[in-house]
Amino acid sequence: MTAPMAPTDMTAPLQAALDAAAKARSAYTIPPGGHRLLATGLGYASNARILVAGDVYNDHGPAVGTHYCLTNRSGQRLSNVTIIGAGGAFTGGASDPAGATRKGLGIVATDGFTVIGVKTAGPLTGFGMEIKNSTGGHLNGLQLFSGVNRPGADGLHFFGACARVSGSNITVRSGDDALSFTSENHESIDAVMERITLTSMTLDSAAFSCIKFFTSATTGKAVIRNIRVSGVKGRITQGPTGCPLMMQNEGVGQGCEITDITIANADLDFGAATQEGPTAYLTHCRNVNLRNITLRGRRNGQFLRAIRCTGLRVTGEVWDTIPGNPMNDLVQLEYCTDYDINLIVRSASGERIGSLRVRNSGTDSVIRYIGMTGA
């Protein structure tokens, strides 16, 4: 539940209170109520300790660009920031003017941060929470319930040069990707994202991805590596599009890498998505370990499709929830190198109907279509 948004623009008085608390090195509690931010979002400072008891409404219009409810607005690197949920939420205003992009919490250019018990609520048209070019952080107990069903309304988004971040007990219901790791424009040129470990997560996406890794052709030699995600339950909840797991290295031509990724103990469901395609889609990745993974509900495509991947290891189960699907193309490997895939095949009811095992220490010069064997 969120408090009704008051009509008065509270940006200036709340910012003045945050600045005074930072100067005095004291904590500040955003008071109960629904606080409207009309022109800009709020900014934190180094050594800030902010308790979110009230609801902060991002209600800006299209003329003022993209804003967070709260972020680093100083233009400099900050450090030692703590934000604690205390009953309030970062919230989107009810109006939706064309061109407005409203985000929740942004941890931007910050070294040393702790975010505990923070909540977001829709309708946010941008990220519920973004960690951007920041290092040395811990996340716990997040409830990111936000976002409309449109591109860009991610739940928890890591962007650019992030490192040494851990997190647990995180629930996301997003309009776009529930959990994303990306380097995708001029702000992440040659950025290295690494050493991120997240566990115990529920990741529901309205229509896009539960987990997404992405590099674009505008990022130089950006690298995403050493990422560990475990204990995941995820699904597509509305459709019509969706790919529960995506690792898409579109920047491979200029040297981008997605490498040394582990996703363990994850149950990912195609859910309400209706388009044809794979449940898990990987391109140009190295050393990916999908361990004890369950993939459910392919749409006449594959459970797993990998293109020019090296060092792929997959164990777990696939559950075919659409009767009558052919079983001769459960996994599709296109020009892959050094892979080992071992999966149990089950029906929608959980009955074991076969298995799938394929290994190759060399390099394929063909596309392999791998179906079920045994019973």
C-alpha positions in Angstrom: 0.0 0.0 0.0 1.2 3.5 -0.8 0.0 6.8 0.6 -2.0 9.1 -1.8 0.3 11.6 -3.5 -0.1 15.1 -2.1 -0.5 17.9 -4.7 2.3 20.1 -3.5 5.8 19.7 -5.1 8.0 18.6 -2.2 11.3 18.4 -4.1 12.8 21.6 -2.6 12.0 21.0 1.1 13.0 17.4 1.0 16.3 18.2 -0.7 17.0 20.9 1.8 16.4 18.4 4.6 18.7 15.8 3.0 21.4 18.4 2.5 21.2 19.5 6.1 21.4 16.0 7.4 24.4 15.2 5.2 26.2 18.4 6.4 25.5 17.4 10.1 26.5 13.7 9.4 23.1 12.6 10.7 20.5 10.2 9.4 17.4 11.6 7.7 13.9 9.9 7.6 11.7 10.8 4.7 8.5 11.4 6.7 5.2 9.3 6.2 2.9 10.5 3.4 2.9 10.7 -0.3 5.6 13.2 -1.4 5.3 14.6 -5.0 8.5 15.3 -6.9 7.5 17.4 -9.9 10.6 19.0 -11.5 13.6 16.8 -10.5 14.4 13.9 -8.3 16.2 14.0 -4.9 20.0 13.7 -4.5 22.0 12.0 -1.8 25.5 12.9 -0.6 28.5 11.0 0.7 28.0 9.4 4.1 24.2 9.7 3.7 21.9 7.5 5.8 18.4 7.8 4.5 15.3 6.0 5.9 12.3 5.8 3.6 9.2 6.0 5.8 7.1 8.0 3.3 6.3 7.4 -0.4 8.3 9.4 -2.9 6.3 10.0 -6.1 8.2 10.6 -9.3 5.7 12.8 -11.2 7.8 14.8 -13.6 6.7 15.6 -17.2 8.5 14.9 -20.5 10.2 18.3 -20.8 12.7 17.6 -18.0 14.1 14.3 -19.3 14.8 11.1 -17.3 14.8 11.3 -13.5 15.1 9.0 -10.5 13.2 9.5 -7.3 16.6 9.5 -5.5 20.1 9.2 -6.8 23.6 10.9 -6.9 22.9 14.2 -8.6 26.3 15.8 -7.7 28.2 15.0 -10.8 31.0 13.6 -8.7 31.8 10.2 -7.2 30.3 9.6 -3.8 30.9 7.1 -1.0 29.4 5.4 2.1 25.7 5.7 1.3 23.0 3.7 3.2 19.4 3.6 2.2 16.9 1.7 4.3 13.3 1.0 3.7 11.0 2.0 6.6 7.6 1.4 5.2 7.7 3.8 2.2 8.3 3.2 -1.4 9.8 4.9 -4.5 6.7 5.3 -6.7 5.6 6.5 -10.1 3.0 9.1 -10.6 -0.4 8.0 -12.0 -0.1 10.2 -15.1 1.9 9.0 -18.1 2.9 11.9 -20.4 4.5 11.0 -23.6 8.3 11.0 -23.3 8.5 10.9 -19.5 10.9 8.3 -18.1 10.5 7.8 -14.4 12.9 5.7 -12.4 12.9 4.7 -8.7 16.2 4.5 -6.8 19.6 5.1 -8.6 22.9 4.1 -7.0 25.1 6.0 -9.4 28.9 6.6 -9.3 28.9 5.5 -5.6 31.6 3.5 -3.9 30.5 1.7 -0.7 26.7 1.4 -0.5 24.1 -0.5 1.4 20.4 -0.8 0.4 18.1 -2.7 2.8 14.4 -3.3 2.7 13.7 -0.8 -0.1 10.5 -0.9 -2.0 9.3 0.4 -5.4 5.8 0.7 -6.7 4.4 1.4 -10.2 3.7 2.8 -12.5 7.4 3.6 -13.1 8.3 3.8 -16.8 12.0 3.3 -16.1 14.1 1.1 -13.8 12.8 0.4 -10.4 16.4 0.3 -9.1 19.6 0.9 -11.1 23.2 0.3 -9.9 25.3 2.3 -12.4 29.1 2.6 -12.4 29.2 1.8 -8.6 31.3 -0.5 -6.5 31.4 -2.2 -3.1 27.7 -2.7 -2.3 25.3 -4.9 -0.5 21.5 -5.4 -1.2 19.1 -7.2 1.0 15.3 -7.6 1.3 14.4 -5.5 -1.8 10.8 -5.5 -3.0 10.8 -4.0 -6.5 7.1 -4.0 -7.5 7.1 -1.5 -10.3 7.1 -0.9 -14.0 4.5 -0.9 -16.8 4.6 -3.5 -19.6 7.1 -1.7 -21.9 10.8 -1.7 -22.8 13.0 0.0 -20.2 10.9 -0.7 -17.1 13.4 -3.1 -15.7 13.2 -4.2 -12.0 16.9 -4.4 -10.8 19.4 -3.1 -13.4 23.2 -3.2 -13.3 24.9 -0.9 -15.8 28.5 -0.3 -16.8 31.4 -0.4 -14.5 30.0 -2.1 -11.4 32.0 -4.4 -9.1 32.0 -6.2 -5.8 28.2 -6.3 -5.2 26.4 -8.9 -3.2 22.7 -9.3 -2.6 20.0 -11.7 -1.2 16.3 -12.0 -0.6 15.2 -9.9 -3.5 11.7 -10.0 -5.1 11.0 -8.3 -8.5 7.9 -7.8 -10.5 8.8 -5.7 -13.5 7.4 -4.5 -16.8 10.6 -5.3 -18.7 13.6 -7.4 -17.6 13.4 -8.4 -14.0 17.2 -8.6 -13.5 19.6 -7.2 -16.0 23.3 -6.7 -16.5 24.2 -4.4 -19.4 26.7 -2.3 -21.2 24.8 -0.6 -24.0 25.7 2.9 -24.9 28.4 5.7 -24.8 28.2 5.8 -21.0 29.7 2.3 -20.7 32.6 2.5 -23.1 35.2 -0.2 -22.2 33.4 -0.7 -18.9 34.1 -3.8 -16.8 31.3 -5.3 -14.7 32.4 -8.0 -12.4 32.2 -9.9 -9.1 28.5 -9.6 -8.5 26.8 -12.4 -6.4 23.0 -12.5 -5.9 21.0 -15.3 -4.2 17.4 -16.1 -3.1 15.5 -14.2 -5.8 11.9 -14.2 -7.2 12.0 -12.6 -10.7 8.8 -12.0 -12.6 8.8 -10.1 -15.9 5.6 -9.0 -17.5 6.8 -9.7 -21.0 10.6 -9.7 -21.6 13.3 -11.5 -19.6 13.7 -12.8 -16.0 17.5 -12.6 -16.3 19.3 -10.7 -19.1 22.9 -10.1 -20.0 23.5 -7.6 -22.9 26.3 -5.7 -24.6 25.8 -3.5 -27.6 28.0 -2.4 -30.6 28.5 1.1 -29.1 30.4 0.2 -25.9 34.0 -0.4 -27.1 35.5 -3.5 -25.4 33.1 -3.7 -22.5 33.2 -6.8 -20.4 30.6 -8.5 -18.1 32.3 -11.3 -16.1 32.3 -13.3 -12.8 28.6 -13.0 -12.1 26.9 -15.5 -9.8 23.1 -15.8 -9.5 21.5 -18.6 -7.5 18.3 -19.6 -5.9 16.0 -18.1 -8.5 12.3 -18.6 -9.3 11.3 -16.6 -12.4 8.5 -16.4 -15.0 6.9 -14.4 -17.7 3.6 -13.2 -16.3 1.7 -11.4 -19.1 3.3 -11.8 -22.6 3.0 -11.7 -25.5 6.8 -11.7 -25.8 9.4 -13.2 -23.5 12.6 -15.1 -23.1 13.2 -16.1 -19.5 17.0 -16.2 -19.8 19.0 -14.1 -22.3 22.7 -13.6 -22.7 23.2 -11.5 -25.8 26.7 -10.3 -26.7 26.0 -7.9 -29.6 29.3 -6.1 -29.1 31.4 -9.2 -29.9 32.7 -7.5 -33.1 34.6 -4.8 -31.2 35.7 -7.2 -28.4 32.9 -7.2 -25.8 32.7 -10.2 -23.6 30.1 -12.0 -21.5 32.2 -14.6 -19.6 32.4 -16.7 -16.5 28.7 -16.6 -15.6 27.1 -19.1 -13.2 23.3 -19.4 -12.7 22.5 -22.2 -10.2 19.3 -23.7 -8.7 17.1 -21.6 -11.0 13.5 -22.4 -12.1 12.6 -20.3 -15.2 9.1 -20.4 -16.8 8.0 -19.2 -20.2 4.7 -18.4 -18.5 2.3 -16.3 -20.5 4.6 -15.5 -23.4 3.2 -16.7 -26.7 5.8 -16.1 -29.4 7.9 -18.8 -30.9 11.4 -19.1 -29.5 13.8 -20.5 -26.9 13.4 -20.4 -23.2 17.1 -19.7 -22.8 19.0 -17.8 -25.6 22.8 -17.3 -25.5 25.0 -15.7 -28.1 28.8 -15.3 -28.2 29.4 -16.1 -24.5 32.2 -17.9 -22.8 32.4 -20.2 -19.7 28.7 -20.2 -18.8 27.6 -22.7 -16.2 23.8 -23.3 -15.9 23.8 -25.7 -12.9 20.6 -27.4 -11.7 18.4 -25.3 -13.9 14.8 -25.9 -14.7 13.4 -24.5 -18.0 9.6 -24.7 -18.5 7.2 -24.1 -21.4 9.0 -23.5 -24.7 6.9 -22.2 -27.5 7.7 -24.6 -30.4 11.3 -23.4 -30.3 14.0 -24.8 -28.2 14.5 -24.9 -24.4 18.1 -23.8 -25.1 19.6 -22.1 -28.1 23.3 -21.2 -28.1 25.2 -19.5 -30.9 29.0 -19.4 -31.0 29.4 -20.1 -27.3 32.5 -21.6 -25.7 32.7 -23.5 -22.5 29.0 -24.1 -22.0 27.9 -26.5 -19.1 24.3 -27.2 -18.4 22.6 -29.6 -16.0 19.0 -29.8 -14.8 15.6 -30.4 -16.3 13.2 -29.2 -19.0 9.4 -29.3 -18.6 7.4 -29.2 -21.8 4.1 -27.6 -21.0 2.6 -27.6 -24.4 1.2 -31.0 -25.6 2.2 -32.1 -29.0 5.5 -30.3 -29.3 8.1 -32.2 -31.4 10.9 -33.6 -29.3 13.7 -33.5 -31.9 14.9 -30.0 -31.3 15.0 -29.4 -27.6 18.5 -27.9 -27.7 20.0 -26.1 -30.7 23.8 -25.4 -30.8 25.1 -23.3 -33.6 28.9 -23.4 -34.1 29.6 -23.9 -30.4 32.9 -25.1 -28.8 33.6 -27.2 -25.7 30.1 -27.9 -24.3 28.6 -30.5 -22.0 24.8 -30.6 -21.6 22.9 -33.1 -19.5 19.1 -32.6 -19.0 16.1 -34.7 -17.9 13.0 -34.2 -20.0 9.7 -34.1 -18.2 6.0 -33.5 -19.2 4.0 -30.7 -17.8 2.9 -32.9 -14.9 6.5 -33.7 -14.0 6.5 -37.2 -15.4 10.0 -38.1 -16.7 9.7 -38.9 -20.5 13.3 -39.0 -21.5 16.7 -37.4 -21.3 19.2 -35.4 -23.3 23.0 -35.6 -23.2 25.5 -34.1 -25.6 29.2 -33.3 -25.2 32.0 -32.0 -27.4 35.5 -30.9 -26.4 36.1 -29.5 -29.9 34.4 -27.0 -32.2 31.3 -27.6 -34.3 31.3 -26.6 -37.9 27.5 -27.2 -38.2 24.3 -26.4 -36.4 23.2 -29.3 -34.1 19.6 -30.0 -33.4 19.4 -32.2 -30.3 16.3 -34.2 -29.3 15.2 -36.5 -26.6 16.7 -40.0 -26.1 15.5 -42.9 -23.9 12.4 -43.0 -21.8 
